[in-house]
Amino acid sequence: MSELKRLTVADNVVVSMDFVLKADGEVIEDSSTSEPIQFLQGAGQVLPSLEGQLYGMAVGDHKEITLSAAEGYGEVDTEAYSDVPRSEFPKEISLQPGVELQLKDEDGDVHYARIEKVDARHVRLNFNHALAGKELHFDVRIVALRNASAEEIEHGHAH
């Protein structure tokens, strides 16, 4: 009689995971307020450094994971700021610090930015990820695992 192999987090396994993410002592995201996240391990759907820490975990396993800024969303790029004349913004956009914007460039590519500051003539946009420069603290628990279907592997994400 062969022994059943316990399924663990590995490439091409669909992972359902509860987590709490904190940065600077503040809760940034908590899956208990929604549902566990579900992703295809090895497909780059979560931070590579986080994904790397999950290999070998099984249903019910819990782990606290700390990622440096470089392992998370990178260091703050001092070149990722742009001063744009106020006149270039439509009147209906609230020009307040912290407002997040989606902007399209000449090629139609979408870029995300946050308003950093506003003065009489310019709006300073910050194109860094909101968590750039921050150490990230994850508290994770694996709640379900299953082998991905051929279609999920082909598409690169869980269905």
MARMARVEX-748161 format. One record per residue (C-alpha): residue in one letter; residue number from 1; y, x, z. Coordinates in nm, 4 decimals, decimal comma, padded with zeros to 6 digits, m for minus. Each point is the difference from the previous one (the first is absolute). Example, Ala and Ser with C-alpha at 12.3 -4.5 7.8 and 13.67 -1.06 7.14 Angstrom:
! residues 2
+------+-----+----------+----------+----------+
: code : pos :       c2 :       c1 :       c3 :
+------+-----+----------+----------+----------+
:    A :   1 : m00,4500 :  01,2300 :  00,7800 :
:    S :   2 :  00,3440 :  00,1370 : m00,0660 :
+------+-----+----------+----------+----------+
This chain:
! residues 159
+------+-----+----------+----------+----------+
: code : pos :       c2 :       c1 :       c3 :
+------+-----+----------+----------+----------+
:    M :   1 :  00,0000 :  00,0000 :  00,0000 :
:    S :   2 :  00,3351 :  00,1515 : m00,0991 :
:    E :   3 :  00,2925 : m00,0044 :  00,2371 :
:    L :   4 :  00,3034 : m00,2014 : m00,1137 :
:    K :   5 :  00,3017 :  00,2210 : m00,0561 :
:    R :   6 :  00,3102 : m00,1177 :  00,1844 :
:    L :   7 :  00,2925 : m00,0504 : m00,2388 :
:    T :   8 :  00,2947 :  00,2267 :  00,0746 :
:    V :   9 :  00,3368 :  00,0588 : m00,1630 :
:    A :  10 : m00,0617 :  00,1918 : m00,3218 :
:    D :  11 :  00,1335 : m00,0002 : m00,3551 :
:    N :  12 : m00,0590 : m00,3318 : m00,1786 :
:    V :  13 : m00,0367 : m00,1916 :  00,3269 :
:    V :  14 :  00,2331 : m00,2941 :  00,0616 :
:    V :  15 :  00,1565 :  00,0482 :  00,3434 :
:    S :  16 :  00,1516 : m00,2771 :  00,2115 :
:    M :  17 :  00,2091 :  00,1554 :  00,2744 :
:    D :  18 :  00,2218 : m00,1192 :  00,2819 :
:    F :  19 :  00,2817 :  00,2386 :  00,0805 :
:    V :  20 :  00,3251 :  00,0555 :  00,1819 :
:    L :  21 :  00,2477 :  00,2465 : m00,1495 :
:    K :  22 :  00,2694 :  00,1507 :  00,2206 :
:    A :  23 :  00,2804 :  00,2434 : m00,0768 :
:    D :  24 :  00,2581 :  00,1202 :  00,2510 :
:    G :  25 : m00,1780 : m00,2109 :  00,2653 :
:    E :  26 :  00,0733 : m00,3203 : m00,1932 :
:    V :  27 : m00,2656 : m00,2276 : m00,1525 :
:    I :  28 :  00,0549 :  00,0029 : m00,3760 :
:    E :  29 : m00,2971 : m00,2123 : m00,0986 :
:    D :  30 : m00,2769 : m00,1802 :  00,1875 :
:    S :  31 : m00,2820 : m00,1667 : m00,1928 :
:    S :  32 : m00,0727 : m00,2327 :  00,2953 :
:    T :  33 :  00,3001 : m00,2056 : m00,1131 :
:    S :  34 : m00,1675 : m00,0595 : m00,3376 :
:    E :  35 : m00,3470 :  00,1056 : m00,1091 :
:    P :  36 : m00,1811 :  00,3321 : m00,0155 :
:    I :  37 :  00,0914 :  00,2070 : m00,3025 :
:    Q :  38 : m00,2708 :  00,0380 : m00,2603 :
:    F :  39 : m00,0216 :  00,2915 : m00,2397 :
:    L :  40 : m00,2393 :  00,1993 : m00,2140 :
:    Q :  41 : m00,0624 :  00,3343 :  00,1715 :
:    G :  42 :  00,0664 :  00,2941 : m00,2294 :
:    A :  43 :  00,2253 : m00,1949 : m00,2376 :
:    G :  44 :  00,3295 :  00,1211 :  00,1490 :
:    Q :  45 :  00,1082 : m00,3396 :  00,1303 :
:    V :  46 :  00,0960 :  00,1411 :  00,3403 :
:    L :  47 :  00,1599 :  00,3302 :  00,0928 :
:    P :  48 : m00,2392 :  00,2806 : m00,1012 :
:    S :  49 :  00,0265 :  00,1647 :  00,3442 :
:    L :  50 : m00,0874 : m00,3292 :  00,1708 :
:    E :  51 : m00,2819 : m00,0696 : m00,2425 :
:    G :  52 : m00,1445 :  00,3451 :  00,0698 :
:    Q :  53 : m00,0194 : m00,0766 :  00,3730 :
:    L :  54 : m00,2036 : m00,3179 : m00,0577 :
:    Y :  55 : m00,3082 :  00,1527 : m00,1657 :
:    G :  56 : m00,3152 : m00,0541 :  00,2051 :
:    M :  57 :  00,1378 : m00,2801 :  00,2168 :
:    A :  58 : m00,2136 : m00,3136 :  00,0428 :
:    V :  59 :  00,0718 : m00,3633 :  00,0851 :
:    G :  60 :  00,1416 : m00,0183 :  00,3523 :
:    D :  61 :  00,1135 :  00,3633 :  00,0053 :
:    H :  62 :  00,3513 :  00,0628 :  00,1327 :
:    K :  63 :  00,2166 :  00,3062 : m00,0568 :
:    E :  64 :  00,3547 :  00,1142 :  00,0703 :
:    I :  65 :  00,1401 :  00,2043 : m00,2856 :
:    T :  66 :  00,3274 :  00,1922 : m00,0085 :
:    L :  67 :  00,1455 :  00,1140 : m00,3311 :
:    S :  68 :  00,2861 :  00,2439 : m00,0321 :
:    A :  69 :  00,2946 : m00,0996 : m00,2183 :
:    A :  70 : m00,1386 :  00,2209 : m00,2777 :
:    E :  71 : m00,3391 : m00,1760 :  00,0215 :
:    G :  72 :  00,1654 : m00,3418 :  00,0026 :
:    Y :  73 :  00,2964 : m00,0806 : m00,2206 :
:    G :  74 :  00,1384 :  00,3521 : m00,0217 :
:    E :  75 :  00,3036 :  00,1671 :  00,1450 :
:    V :  76 :  00,3452 : m00,1447 : m00,0616 :
:    D :  77 :  00,1232 :  00,1188 : m00,3401 :
:    T :  78 :  00,3708 :  00,0762 :  00,0301 :
:    E :  79 :  00,0292 : m00,0351 : m00,3796 :
:    A :  80 : m00,1306 : m00,3609 :  00,0070 :
:    Y :  81 :  00,3409 : m00,1544 :  00,0671 :
:    S :  82 :  00,2445 : m00,1390 : m00,2511 :
:    D :  83 :  00,3577 : m00,1248 :  00,0323 :
:    V :  84 :  00,0564 : m00,2986 : m00,2267 :
:    P :  85 :  00,3361 : m00,1717 : m00,0557 :
:    R :  86 :  00,0177 : m00,3373 :  00,1792 :
:    S :  87 :  00,1116 : m00,1576 : m00,3271 :
:    E :  88 : m00,3482 :  00,0572 : m00,1485 :
:    F :  89 : m00,1620 : m00,2428 :  00,2460 :
:    P :  90 : m00,0086 : m00,3741 : m00,0668 :
:    K :  91 :  00,2080 : m00,2035 :  00,2456 :
:    E :  92 : m00,3083 : m00,1834 :  00,1342 :
:    I :  93 : m00,1558 :  00,3194 :  00,1407 :
:    S :  94 :  00,0716 :  00,0538 :  00,3676 :
:    L :  95 :  00,1377 :  00,3532 :  00,0206 :
:    Q :  96 : m00,1080 :  00,0748 :  00,3565 :
:    P :  97 : m00,1778 :  00,3107 :  00,1330 :
:    G :  98 : m00,3754 : m00,0547 :  00,0133 :
:    V :  99 : m00,0165 : m00,2461 : m00,2904 :
:    E : 100 : m00,2916 :  00,0903 : m00,2273 :
:    L : 101 :  00,0418 : m00,0165 : m00,3766 :
:    Q : 102 : m00,2205 :  00,0182 : m00,3082 :
:    L : 103 :  00,1784 :  00,1736 : m00,2850 :
:    K : 104 : m00,1046 :  00,0507 : m00,3619 :
:    D : 105 :  00,0918 :  00,3152 : m00,1869 :
:    E : 106 :  00,0701 :  00,0334 : m00,3739 :
:    D : 107 : m00,3751 :  00,0230 : m00,0710 :
:    G : 108 : m00,0713 : m00,3220 :  00,1907 :
:    D : 109 : m00,1689 :  00,1820 :  00,2905 :
:    V : 110 :  00,0516 : m00,1609 :  00,3418 :
:    H : 111 :  00,1336 :  00,2139 :  00,2869 :
:    Y : 112 :  00,0404 : m00,1039 :  00,3614 :
:    A : 113 :  00,3071 :  00,0923 :  00,2022 :
:    R : 114 :  00,1700 : m00,0912 :  00,3253 :
:    I : 115 :  00,3717 : m00,0240 :  00,0517 :
:    E : 116 :  00,0882 :  00,2904 :  00,2290 :
:    K : 117 :  00,3738 : m00,0612 :  00,0346 :
:    V : 118 :  00,2850 : m00,1856 : m00,1643 :
:    D : 119 :  00,3656 :  00,0927 : m00,0260 :
:    A : 120 :  00,2938 : m00,1459 : m00,1913 :
:    R : 121 : m00,1041 :  00,1589 : m00,3311 :
:    H : 122 : m00,3677 :  00,0993 :  00,0150 :
:    V : 123 : m00,3440 : m00,1064 :  00,1146 :
:    R : 124 : m00,2286 :  00,2847 :  00,1087 :
:    L : 125 : m00,3612 : m00,0699 : m00,1006 :
:    N : 126 : m00,2960 :  00,1723 :  00,1657 :
:    F : 127 : m00,3039 :  00,0298 : m00,2288 :
:    N : 128 : m00,2238 :  00,1548 :  00,2697 :
:    H : 129 : m00,2878 : m00,2139 :  00,1275 :
:    A : 130 :  00,1066 : m00,1766 :  00,3212 :
:    L : 131 : m00,2612 :  00,2038 :  00,1932 :
:    A : 132 :  00,0839 :  00,3373 : m00,1567 :
:    G : 133 :  00,0503 :  00,2690 :  00,2630 :
:    K : 134 : m00,1917 : m00,1942 :  00,2668 :
:    E : 135 : m00,3227 :  00,0814 :  00,1797 :
:    L : 136 : m00,2334 : m00,2980 : m00,0388 :
:    H : 137 : m00,2368 : m00,1250 :  00,2701 :
:    F : 138 : m00,2845 : m00,2263 : m00,1113 :
:    D : 139 : m00,2359 : m00,1848 :  00,2311 :
:    V : 140 : m00,2830 : m00,1185 : m00,2270 :
:    R : 141 : m00,3184 : m00,2049 :  00,0431 :
:    I : 142 : m00,2534 : m00,0559 : m00,2771 :
:    V : 143 : m00,0829 : m00,3728 : m00,0077 :
:    A : 144 : m00,2182 : m00,0252 : m00,3124 :
:    L : 145 : m00,1548 :  00,2192 : m00,2679 :
:    R : 146 : m00,1822 : m00,0835 : m00,3211 :
:    N : 147 : m00,0977 :  00,1788 : m00,3158 :
:    A : 148 :  00,2506 : m00,0595 : m00,2777 :
:    S : 149 : m00,1067 : m00,1863 : m00,3122 :
:    A : 150 : m00,0046 :  00,1792 : m00,3363 :
:    E : 151 :  00,3054 : m00,2045 : m00,0991 :
:    E : 152 :  00,1940 :  00,1070 :  00,3130 :
:    I : 153 : m00,0845 :  00,3654 : m00,0657 :
:    E : 154 :  00,1066 : m00,0362 : m00,3638 :
:    H : 155 :  00,3284 : m00,1687 :  00,0993 :
:    G : 156 :  00,0663 :  00,2442 :  00,2863 :
:    H : 157 :  00,0598 : m00,2647 :  00,2675 :
:    A : 158 : m00,1810 : m00,2585 :  00,2121 :
:    H : 159 : m00,0115 : m00,3611 : m00,1196 :
+------+-----+----------+----------+----------+
